[in-house]
Amino acid sequence: MKNNIILIGCMGCGKSTVGQRLAKSLGYQFVDTDNLIVKKYGESIPSIFESKGEAYFRQLETDILQELNHSTNHTVIATGGGIPVKDQNQVLLRSLGHVFYLDTSLNVLLKRVQGDTGRPLLASGNQEEKLRKILEERTPKYISCAHTIIKTDDKSFYELVKEIEMGFLQH
Ligand code: S3P
């Protein structure tokens, strides 16, 4: 297995914040698949969804995972919340390194994403209903993809970083 840490979980679970702090603590690189897509294609995520559709965006995610699989090591990788839905991506994620699922309750997720306009799947309509449905549909996928599940509610970012570090180093 490659020596990377991969963070998966629903929008708002803290993948980017925890990932950056974790990378700093371990002396690892940090990448975020959404940022890699934005940089590579020069277009924001909402704009890609609008101009080319979700299926196109999902293919870009798989392409990025394949690229990471060729070259990446000693890196913390924060992933877009929808990546583990595809079985093909699950295989790619698990071959990239140790996959941690940040398991966060609907209420905490909702507080974090409220008012956010950068996530096309939650941009219109009833955010709570949409997020509940997404979480229900994806939870089995997150669980089957993860090597380790980390419950995040009521934990500080510092505590989460230490818990993931321990899980990774003891593995
Ligand atoms: C998505 C999550 C987003 C981003 C895109 C789609 C999803 O990333 O990839 O808006 O399907 O859950 P975050 O999980 O970092 O918000």
Residues whose N, C-alpha, C, O or C-beta is under 5 A from the ligand:
A	BS01	S3P	G9 C10 M11 G12 D34 I45 T79 G80 G81 G82 G118 R119 P120
